[in-house]
Amino acid sequence: MLKSRLINIFLLWIMAISGFSQSSDSVRADSVVKHSYIPTGIRIGTDAISLFKTQFQDNFSGWEVNADVDFYRYYLALDYGSWARTFKSDSGNYSNDGTYWRVGVDVNFLLKDLDRNMFFLGARYGKANFSENLNVVAYNDVTDAYENLEYAHSGINAHWFELTTGLRVKIWRMIWMGYTARFKFGLKHDNTENIIPSDVPGYGRTNKDSYWGFNYQIFIRIPVRKQPPVIVRDKK
């Protein structure tokens, strides 16, 4: 059931890319004379939501750095972040701490925009390395008393896949803002004794087979060469 649902989502995503590409290519055939796959700039930014949660939520601490490089309509995207989270309950506490990264490609469909704004679809591969700790209050039948039990693991590896979509908009000169919505799936992690990881840095809660994520990002664009103009030819 899950595999069938993921396959359907993936096919719809591919069809969306194909449809946008055909539509964009049909217009571009009449309007754009030439293009170049040589990068013109690098955008470097951060996720504002992670900073907000770190400031105002007691159970989360983290940050994320985002970057992308343009190759005409294709953008190489890289993310790196730190993540620590704590879950408390009457019977015990769970906490983790680690780092993660993602790498992938975004496809831009706003090719005729003079400011190079983006509406994109893309894909990512994500990987995390983290440690976790579980403190549990359990009843011991032998001693007829409650005991505090502690379990810990370090060096845990996890990986997953993402389908992405979002916007990047030029606000002022070198300042860009935008968002990225992520459909996360295919999570795999190391086998650990006594504990099943409840949360994976960069991915989120593990009690679902798939997971939605959202980032609101602020970027600075660093030019590496002069952008070629968008050349438009009148239709006959």
C-alpha positions as a LaTeX table, in Angstrom:
\begin{tabular}{lrrr}
\hline
Residue & $x$ (\AA) & $y$ (\AA) & $z$ (\AA) \\
\hline
Met1 & 0.00 & 0.00 & 0.00 \\
Leu2 & 2.73 & 2.46 & 0.98 \\
Lys3 & 4.92 & 1.52 & $-1.99$ \\
Ser4 & 1.96 & 1.99 & $-4.34$ \\
Arg5 & 1.22 & 5.42 & $-2.87$ \\
Leu6 & 4.85 & 6.54 & $-3.13$ \\
Ile7 & 5.06 & 5.29 & $-6.73$ \\
Asn8 & 1.90 & 7.27 & $-7.62$ \\
Ile9 & 3.29 & 10.44 & $-6.02$ \\
Phe10 & 6.60 & 9.99 & $-7.81$ \\
Leu11 & 4.85 & 9.50 & $-11.17$ \\
Leu12 & 2.72 & 12.61 & $-10.63$ \\
Trp13 & 5.89 & 14.56 & $-9.80$ \\
Ile14 & 7.59 & 13.31 & $-12.99$ \\
Met15 & 4.49 & 14.18 & $-15.04$ \\
Ala16 & 4.47 & 17.68 & $-13.55$ \\
Ile17 & 8.11 & 18.20 & $-14.51$ \\
Ser18 & 7.47 & 16.86 & $-17.99$ \\
Gly19 & 4.40 & 19.06 & $-18.45$ \\
Phe20 & 6.17 & 22.20 & $-17.28$ \\
Ser21 & 9.20 & 21.37 & $-19.44$ \\
Gln22 & 7.13 & 20.87 & $-22.60$ \\
Ser23 & 5.18 & 24.05 & $-21.99$ \\
Ser24 & 8.30 & 26.02 & $-21.23$ \\
Asp25 & 10.20 & 24.56 & $-24.19$ \\
Ser26 & 7.35 & 25.37 & $-26.62$ \\
Val27 & 7.44 & 29.00 & $-25.55$ \\
Arg28 & 11.21 & 29.14 & $-25.42$ \\
Ala29 & 11.52 & 27.85 & $-28.96$ \\
Asp30 & 10.02 & 31.14 & $-30.24$ \\
Ser31 & 11.35 & 33.56 & $-27.64$ \\
Val32 & 14.77 & 32.66 & $-26.26$ \\
Val33 & 17.64 & 32.75 & $-28.69$ \\
Lys34 & 20.36 & 31.13 & $-26.62$ \\
His35 & 21.35 & 30.07 & $-23.13$ \\
Ser36 & 24.45 & 29.06 & $-21.20$ \\
Tyr37 & 25.09 & 26.36 & $-18.59$ \\
Ile38 & 27.99 & 28.32 & $-17.06$ \\
Pro39 & 27.08 & 29.40 & $-13.47$ \\
Thr40 & 26.45 & 33.09 & $-12.93$ \\
Gly41 & 26.09 & 33.15 & $-9.13$ \\
Ile42 & 25.91 & 31.33 & $-5.82$ \\
Arg43 & 23.11 & 31.85 & $-3.30$ \\
Ile44 & 23.92 & 31.24 & 0.37 \\
Gly45 & 21.27 & 31.50 & 3.06 \\
Thr46 & 19.65 & 30.09 & 6.15 \\
Asp47 & 16.34 & 28.66 & 7.29 \\
Ala48 & 14.43 & 31.24 & 9.34 \\
Ile49 & 12.08 & 28.62 & 10.82 \\
Ser50 & 14.96 & 26.74 & 12.51 \\
Leu51 & 16.23 & 29.98 & 14.03 \\
Phe52 & 12.72 & 30.87 & 15.24 \\
Lys53 & 12.19 & 27.45 & 16.83 \\
Thr54 & 15.59 & 27.62 & 18.53 \\
Gln55 & 14.71 & 30.99 & 20.03 \\
Phe56 & 11.16 & 30.23 & 21.17 \\
Gln57 & 10.92 & 26.45 & 21.70 \\
Asp58 & 12.56 & 24.82 & 24.71 \\
Asn59 & 12.69 & 21.36 & 23.13 \\
Phe60 & 14.56 & 22.29 & 19.91 \\
Ser61 & 17.94 & 23.78 & 19.06 \\
Gly62 & 19.36 & 23.96 & 15.56 \\
Trp63 & 20.28 & 25.86 & 12.43 \\
Glu64 & 20.48 & 25.19 & 8.69 \\
Val65 & 22.63 & 26.66 & 5.91 \\
Asn66 & 21.37 & 26.49 & 2.31 \\
Ala67 & 23.19 & 27.09 & $-0.97$ \\
Asp68 & 22.52 & 26.69 & $-4.67$ \\
Val69 & 24.40 & 27.26 & $-7.92$ \\
Asp70 & 22.68 & 28.00 & $-11.22$ \\
Phe71 & 23.33 & 26.03 & $-14.42$ \\
Tyr72 & 20.79 & 27.76 & $-16.65$ \\
Arg73 & 17.46 & 26.17 & $-15.64$ \\
Tyr74 & 19.08 & 23.59 & $-13.30$ \\
Tyr75 & 20.30 & 24.46 & $-9.81$ \\
Leu76 & 22.65 & 22.33 & $-7.74$ \\
Ala77 & 21.30 & 22.59 & $-4.17$ \\
Leu78 & 23.16 & 21.85 & $-0.93$ \\
Asp79 & 21.95 & 22.00 & 2.69 \\
Tyr80 & 23.82 & 21.46 & 5.96 \\
Gly81 & 22.37 & 21.73 & 9.46 \\
Ser82 & 22.58 & 20.99 & 13.15 \\
Trp83 & 19.66 & 19.56 & 15.14 \\
Ala84 & 18.97 & 18.72 & 18.79 \\
Arg85 & 15.54 & 17.82 & 20.12 \\
Thr86 & 14.05 & 16.63 & 23.42 \\
Phe87 & 10.76 & 14.85 & 24.09 \\
Lys88 & 9.51 & 14.64 & 27.68 \\
Ser89 & 6.79 & 12.44 & 29.18 \\
Asp90 & 5.72 & 11.13 & 32.56 \\
Ser91 & 7.57 & 7.86 & 31.98 \\
Gly92 & 10.84 & 9.25 & 30.65 \\
Asn93 & 12.76 & 11.58 & 28.33 \\
Tyr94 & 14.17 & 11.11 & 24.83 \\
Ser95 & 16.79 & 13.41 & 23.30 \\
Asn96 & 19.02 & 13.45 & 20.24 \\
Asp97 & 21.80 & 15.63 & 18.86 \\
Gly98 & 23.44 & 15.54 & 15.45 \\
Thr99 & 24.06 & 17.01 & 12.02 \\
Tyr100 & 22.63 & 16.37 & 8.56 \\
Trp101 & 23.10 & 17.30 & 4.91 \\
Arg102 & 21.10 & 17.16 & 1.71 \\
Val103 & 22.17 & 17.35 & $-1.92$ \\
Gly104 & 20.03 & 17.50 & $-5.05$ \\
Val105 & 18.86 & 19.39 & $-8.11$ \\
Asp106 & 16.08 & 21.95 & $-8.65$ \\
Val107 & 14.54 & 22.68 & $-12.05$ \\
Asn108 & 13.42 & 26.29 & $-12.61$ \\
Phe109 & 10.35 & 27.02 & $-14.75$ \\
Leu110 & 10.49 & 30.85 & $-14.76$ \\
Leu111 & 13.09 & 31.14 & $-17.51$ \\
Lys112 & 11.82 & 34.42 & $-18.98$ \\
Asp113 & 11.80 & 36.30 & $-15.66$ \\
Leu114 & 14.24 & 39.22 & $-15.91$ \\
Asp115 & 15.19 & 38.97 & $-12.21$ \\
Arg116 & 15.78 & 35.19 & $-12.43$ \\
Asn117 & 13.08 & 34.46 & $-9.88$ \\
Met118 & 12.32 & 30.78 & $-9.43$ \\
Phe119 & 9.43 & 28.40 & $-9.26$ \\
Phe120 & 11.00 & 24.97 & $-9.03$ \\
Leu121 & 10.53 & 21.25 & $-8.65$ \\
Gly122 & 13.41 & 19.14 & $-7.42$ \\
Ala123 & 14.75 & 16.14 & $-5.56$ \\
Arg124 & 17.14 & 15.57 & $-2.65$ \\
Tyr125 & 19.12 & 12.84 & $-0.98$ \\
Gly126 & 19.53 & 13.44 & 2.76 \\
Lys127 & 21.80 & 11.88 & 5.36 \\
Ala128 & 22.17 & 12.38 & 9.12 \\
Asn129 & 24.64 & 11.35 & 11.81 \\
Phe130 & 23.46 & 11.68 & 15.40 \\
Ser131 & 23.45 & 10.39 & 18.97 \\
Glu132 & 20.42 & 9.69 & 21.15 \\
Asn133 & 19.61 & 9.14 & 24.81 \\
Leu134 & 16.56 & 7.63 & 26.51 \\
Asn135 & 15.78 & 7.85 & 30.23 \\
Val136 & 12.90 & 5.64 & 31.37 \\
Val137 & 11.20 & 5.09 & 34.72 \\
Ala138 & 10.28 & 1.37 & 34.84 \\
Tyr139 & 8.89 & $-0.96$ & 37.47 \\
Asn140 & 11.15 & $-3.85$ & 38.54 \\
Asp141 & 9.21 & $-6.95$ & 39.60 \\
Val142 & 12.25 & $-8.39$ & 41.40 \\
Thr143 & 12.95 & $-5.43$ & 43.66 \\
Asp144 & 9.31 & $-4.32$ & 43.75 \\
Ala145 & 10.39 & $-0.75$ & 43.05 \\
Tyr146 & 10.65 & 1.79 & 40.26 \\
Glu147 & 14.04 & 2.24 & 38.62 \\
Asn148 & 15.59 & 4.84 & 36.36 \\
Leu149 & 16.96 & 3.16 & 33.23 \\
Glu150 & 19.20 & 4.91 & 30.71 \\
Tyr151 & 19.94 & 3.85 & 27.13 \\
Ala152 & 22.30 & 5.68 & 24.79 \\
His153 & 23.68 & 5.32 & 21.27 \\
Ser154 & 26.15 & 7.40 & 19.29 \\
Gly155 & 27.26 & 7.49 & 15.67 \\
Ile156 & 23.85 & 6.54 & 14.27 \\
Asn157 & 23.46 & 7.00 & 10.52 \\
Ala158 & 20.20 & 7.61 & 8.68 \\
His159 & 19.30 & 8.52 & 5.11 \\
Trp160 & 16.16 & 9.37 & 3.12 \\
Phe161 & 14.84 & 10.95 & $-0.10$ \\
Glu162 & 12.84 & 14.10 & $-0.78$ \\
Leu163 & 10.71 & 15.61 & $-3.54$ \\
Thr164 & 10.75 & 19.41 & $-3.35$ \\
Thr165 & 8.96 & 22.45 & $-4.68$ \\
Gly166 & 9.10 & 26.13 & $-3.84$ \\
Leu167 & 9.85 & 29.73 & $-4.80$ \\
Arg168 & 12.90 & 32.02 & $-4.78$ \\
Val169 & 12.20 & 35.75 & $-5.20$ \\
Lys170 & 14.60 & 38.66 & $-5.47$ \\
Ile171 & 13.71 & 41.23 & $-2.80$ \\
Trp172 & 16.43 & 43.86 & $-3.11$ \\
Arg173 & 19.78 & 43.79 & $-4.89$ \\
Met174 & 21.58 & 40.73 & $-3.46$ \\
Ile175 & 18.77 & 39.75 & $-1.05$ \\
Trp176 & 16.49 & 36.83 & $-1.94$ \\
Met177 & 13.72 & 35.12 & 0.00 \\
Gly178 & 11.71 & 31.99 & $-0.59$ \\
Tyr179 & 10.36 & 28.73 & 0.71 \\
Thr180 & 10.92 & 25.03 & 0.12 \\
Ala181 & 8.25 & 22.38 & 0.72 \\
Arg182 & 9.60 & 18.84 & 1.13 \\
Phe183 & 7.94 & 15.45 & 0.81 \\
Lys184 & 10.26 & 13.10 & 2.72 \\
Phe185 & 10.16 & 9.33 & 2.37 \\
Gly186 & 12.27 & 6.17 & 2.32 \\
Leu187 & 13.87 & 6.71 & 5.73 \\
Lys188 & 16.42 & 4.07 & 6.73 \\
His189 & 18.63 & 4.07 & 9.83 \\
Asp190 & 21.09 & 1.87 & 11.66 \\
Asn191 & 19.73 & $-0.89$ & 13.84 \\
Thr192 & 20.07 & 0.11 & 17.50 \\
Glu193 & 19.56 & $-2.02$ & 20.59 \\
Asn194 & 16.84 & $-1.13$ & 23.11 \\
Ile195 & 15.88 & 2.11 & 21.33 \\
Ile196 & 14.08 & 2.77 & 18.07 \\
Pro197 & 15.01 & 6.36 & 17.07 \\
Ser198 & 11.98 & 8.61 & 17.58 \\
Asp199 & 13.41 & 11.54 & 15.66 \\
Val200 & 16.10 & 11.97 & 12.99 \\
Pro201 & 17.93 & 15.30 & 12.47 \\
Gly202 & 16.88 & 16.92 & 9.20 \\
Tyr203 & 14.03 & 14.45 & 8.72 \\
Gly204 & 11.79 & 14.67 & 11.80 \\
Arg205 & 9.58 & 12.15 & 13.59 \\
Thr206 & 9.98 & 8.53 & 12.56 \\
Asn207 & 6.48 & 7.28 & 13.40 \\
Lys208 & 5.32 & 7.89 & 9.80 \\
Asp209 & 6.41 & 6.30 & 6.53 \\
Ser210 & 6.44 & 9.71 & 4.86 \\
Tyr211 & 6.75 & 13.22 & 6.22 \\
Trp212 & 6.16 & 16.80 & 5.05 \\
Gly213 & 8.69 & 19.50 & 5.86 \\
Phe214 & 8.81 & 23.25 & 5.21 \\
Asn215 & 11.61 & 25.83 & 5.18 \\
Tyr216 & 11.38 & 29.60 & 4.86 \\
Gln217 & 14.74 & 30.86 & 3.65 \\
Ile218 & 16.69 & 34.11 & 3.33 \\
Phe219 & 19.57 & 34.23 & 0.82 \\
Ile220 & 22.41 & 36.46 & $-0.30$ \\
Arg221 & 23.36 & 35.99 & $-3.94$ \\
Ile222 & 27.07 & 36.27 & $-4.77$ \\
Pro223 & 27.65 & 36.88 & $-8.50$ \\
Val224 & 30.53 & 35.00 & $-10.10$ \\
Arg225 & 30.11 & 36.41 & $-13.61$ \\
Lys226 & 27.85 & 38.85 & $-15.41$ \\
Gln227 & 24.44 & 37.42 & $-16.13$ \\
Pro228 & 23.65 & 37.14 & $-19.83$ \\
Pro229 & 20.55 & 39.13 & $-20.79$ \\
Val230 & 17.26 & 37.41 & $-21.46$ \\
Ile231 & 17.02 & 37.80 & $-25.24$ \\
Val232 & 13.49 & 37.86 & $-26.64$ \\
Arg233 & 12.59 & 37.66 & $-30.28$ \\
Asp234 & 9.24 & 38.93 & $-31.53$ \\
Lys235 & 6.90 & 36.20 & $-32.74$ \\
Lys236 & 5.93 & 36.33 & $-36.37$ \\
\hline
\end{tabular}
